[in-house]
Amino acid sequence: MTKEDRSMIDFDEEISRFQPSLEVEDIGEAIVKSDLTDMSDIVMEVLKHAKER
């Protein structure tokens, strides 16, 4: 085995061992939920202004 062979990363092996952090998944869900809330707030504000006209 040469020095270059030892320093190479086997990406297929690394990907097969990859386990996503549960914290990242939880954060992702929180972001999606807050974005939906933000969008609903915007829609409500637009409807409110439309009724006022």
VEXMARDO-612823 format. One record per atom (N, C-alpha, C): residue number from 1; residue in one letter; atom name; x, y, z. Coordinates in nm, 3 decimals. Example, Ala and Ser with C-alpha at 12.3 -4.5 7.8 and 13.67 -1.06 7.14 Angstrom:
<recs>
REC:k:r:a:xx:yy:zz
REC:1:A:N:1.319:-0.569:0.780;
REC:1:A:CA:1.230:-0.450:0.780;
REC:1:A:C:1.320:-0.330:0.780;
REC:2:S:N:1.285:-0.225:0.708;
REC:2:S:CA:1.367:-0.106:0.714;
REC:2:S:C:1.290:0.003:0.787;
</recs>
This chain:
<recs>
REC:k:r:a:xx:yy:zz
REC:1:M:N:0.086:-0.118:0.000;
REC:1:M:CA:0.000:0.000:0.000;
REC:1:M:C:0.090:0.124:0.000;
REC:2:T:N:0.064:0.215:-0.093;
REC:2:T:CA:0.145:0.336:-0.100;
REC:2:T:C:0.090:0.442:-0.007;
REC:3:K:N:0.168:0.546:0.013;
REC:3:K:CA:0.125:0.656:0.099;
REC:3:K:C:-0.003:0.720:0.046;
REC:4:E:N:-0.015:0.733:-0.086;
REC:4:E:CA:-0.136:0.792:-0.146;
REC:4:E:C:-0.259:0.707:-0.119;
REC:5:D:N:-0.244:0.575:-0.123;
REC:5:D:CA:-0.358:0.486:-0.099;
REC:5:D:C:-0.413:0.503:0.042;
REC:6:R:N:-0.325:0.523:0.140;
REC:6:R:CA:-0.367:0.537:0.278;
REC:6:R:C:-0.437:0.671:0.305;
REC:7:S:N:-0.407:0.773:0.227;
REC:7:S:CA:-0.465:0.905:0.252;
REC:7:S:C:-0.596:0.927:0.176;
REC:8:M:N:-0.631:0.835:0.089;
REC:8:M:CA:-0.755:0.848:0.011;
REC:8:M:C:-0.875:0.811:0.097;
REC:9:I:N:-0.983:0.882:0.076;
REC:9:I:CA:-1.108:0.854:0.147;
REC:9:I:C:-1.197:0.769:0.057;
REC:10:D:N:-1.252:0.663:0.112;
REC:10:D:CA:-1.347:0.580:0.039;
REC:10:D:C:-1.486:0.638:0.064;
REC:11:F:N:-1.532:0.720:-0.030;
REC:11:F:CA:-1.658:0.792:-0.011;
REC:11:F:C:-1.777:0.697:0.000;
REC:12:D:N:-1.777:0.590:-0.076;
REC:12:D:CA:-1.888:0.494:-0.068;
REC:12:D:C:-1.897:0.435:0.073;
REC:13:E:N:-1.782:0.402:0.130;
REC:13:E:CA:-1.781:0.348:0.266;
REC:13:E:C:-1.828:0.453:0.367;
REC:14:E:N:-1.782:0.575:0.352;
REC:14:E:CA:-1.821:0.682:0.444;
REC:14:E:C:-1.971:0.709:0.435;
REC:15:I:N:-2.025:0.713:0.316;
REC:15:I:CA:-2.169:0.737:0.299;
REC:15:I:C:-2.251:0.623:0.357;
REC:16:S:N:-2.204:0.500:0.343;
REC:16:S:CA:-2.279:0.386:0.397;
REC:16:S:C:-2.283:0.390:0.550;
REC:17:R:N:-2.184:0.452:0.614;
REC:17:R:CA:-2.181:0.462:0.760;
REC:17:R:C:-2.247:0.589:0.812;
REC:18:F:N:-2.286:0.678:0.724;
REC:18:F:CA:-2.341:0.807:0.765;
REC:18:F:C:-2.474:0.791:0.838;
REC:19:Q:N:-2.486:0.856:0.952;
REC:19:Q:CA:-2.611:0.859:1.029;
REC:19:Q:C:-2.643:1.006:1.057;
REC:20:P:N:-2.752:1.059:1.003;
REC:20:P:CA:-2.783:1.200:1.028;
REC:20:P:C:-2.817:1.222:1.176;
REC:21:S:N:-2.784:1.337:1.223;
REC:21:S:CA:-2.812:1.373:1.361;
REC:21:S:C:-2.961:1.397:1.378;
REC:22:L:N:-3.018:1.345:1.483;
REC:22:L:CA:-3.160:1.368:1.510;
REC:22:L:C:-3.187:1.516:1.534;
REC:23:E:N:-3.090:1.584:1.590;
REC:23:E:CA:-3.108:1.726:1.616;
REC:23:E:C:-3.128:1.803:1.485;
REC:24:V:N:-3.055:1.766:1.383;
REC:24:V:CA:-3.068:1.833:1.254;
REC:24:V:C:-3.208:1.811:1.198;
REC:25:E:N:-3.257:1.689:1.208;
REC:25:E:CA:-3.392:1.661:1.159;
REC:25:E:C:-3.496:1.742:1.235;
REC:26:D:N:-3.480:1.752:1.367;
REC:26:D:CA:-3.574:1.830:1.448;
REC:26:D:C:-3.571:1.977:1.410;
REC:27:I:N:-3.452:2.029:1.386;
REC:27:I:CA:-3.439:2.169:1.346;
REC:27:I:C:-3.505:2.191:1.212;
REC:28:G:N:-3.487:2.097:1.120;
REC:28:G:CA:-3.550:2.108:0.988;
REC:28:G:C:-3.701:2.115:0.998;
REC:29:E:N:-3.758:2.032:1.082;
REC:29:E:CA:-3.904:2.035:1.101;
REC:29:E:C:-3.949:2.167:1.161;
REC:30:A:N:-3.874:2.218:1.255;
REC:30:A:CA:-3.910:2.346:1.318;
REC:30:A:C:-3.904:2.460:1.218;
REC:31:I:N:-3.805:2.456:1.130;
REC:31:I:CA:-3.794:2.561:1.028;
REC:31:I:C:-3.911:2.555:0.933;
REC:32:V:N:-3.947:2.435:0.889;
REC:32:V:CA:-4.060:2.421:0.797;
REC:32:V:C:-4.188:2.471:0.863;
REC:33:K:N:-4.209:2.435:0.987;
REC:33:K:CA:-4.330:2.478:1.058;
REC:33:K:C:-4.333:2.629:1.074;
REC:34:S:N:-4.221:2.690:1.106;
REC:34:S:CA:-4.221:2.835:1.123;
REC:34:S:C:-4.240:2.905:0.989;
REC:35:D:N:-4.186:2.848:0.882;
REC:35:D:CA:-4.207:2.907:0.749;
REC:35:D:C:-4.354:2.902:0.711;
REC:36:L:N:-4.422:2.793:0.744;
REC:36:L:CA:-4.565:2.783:0.714;
REC:36:L:C:-4.643:2.886:0.794;
REC:37:T:N:-4.604:2.906:0.918;
REC:37:T:CA:-4.670:3.006:1.000;
REC:37:T:C:-4.647:3.144:0.942;
REC:38:D:N:-4.526:3.172:0.900;
REC:38:D:CA:-4.495:3.301:0.840;
REC:38:D:C:-4.579:3.324:0.714;
REC:39:M:N:-4.590:3.222:0.632;
REC:39:M:CA:-4.667:3.233:0.508;
REC:39:M:C:-4.815:3.255:0.540;
REC:40:S:N:-4.866:3.185:0.638;
REC:40:S:CA:-5.007:3.204:0.673;
REC:40:S:C:-5.030:3.344:0.729;
REC:41:D:N:-4.934:3.397:0.804;
REC:41:D:CA:-4.945:3.534:0.854;
REC:41:D:C:-4.950:3.634:0.739;
REC:42:I:N:-4.870:3.611:0.638;
REC:42:I:CA:-4.868:3.701:0.521;
REC:42:I:C:-5.001:3.696:0.448;
REC:43:V:N:-5.053:3.575:0.428;
REC:43:V:CA:-5.182:3.560:0.360;
REC:43:V:C:-5.293:3.628:0.440;
REC:44:M:N:-5.291:3.612:0.571;
REC:44:M:CA:-5.393:3.676:0.654;
REC:44:M:C:-5.382:3.828:0.644;
REC:45:E:N:-5.263:3.882:0.641;
REC:45:E:CA:-5.243:4.026:0.630;
REC:45:E:C:-5.292:4.077:0.495;
REC:46:V:N:-5.266:4.003:0.388;
REC:46:V:CA:-5.313:4.042:0.254;
REC:46:V:C:-5.465:4.040:0.250;
REC:47:L:N:-5.526:3.938:0.306;
REC:47:L:CA:-5.673:3.931:0.309;
REC:47:L:C:-5.732:4.044:0.391;
REC:48:K:N:-5.671:4.078:0.500;
REC:48:K:CA:-5.717:4.188:0.585;
REC:48:K:C:-5.714:4.320:0.507;
REC:49:H:N:-5.604:4.345:0.434;
REC:49:H:CA:-5.594:4.469:0.356;
REC:49:H:C:-5.693:4.468:0.239;
REC:50:A:N:-5.720:4.350:0.181;
REC:50:A:CA:-5.814:4.341:0.071;
REC:50:A:C:-5.956:4.374:0.118;
REC:51:K:N:-5.992:4.331:0.239;
REC:51:K:CA:-6.125:4.360:0.294;
REC:51:K:C:-6.139:4.508:0.324;
REC:52:E:N:-6.032:4.573:0.368;
REC:52:E:CA:-6.037:4.714:0.401;
REC:52:E:C:-6.061:4.802:0.277;
REC:53:R:N:-6.023:4.754:0.162;
REC:53:R:CA:-6.041:4.832:0.038;
REC:53:R:C:-6.181:4.814:-0.007;
</recs>
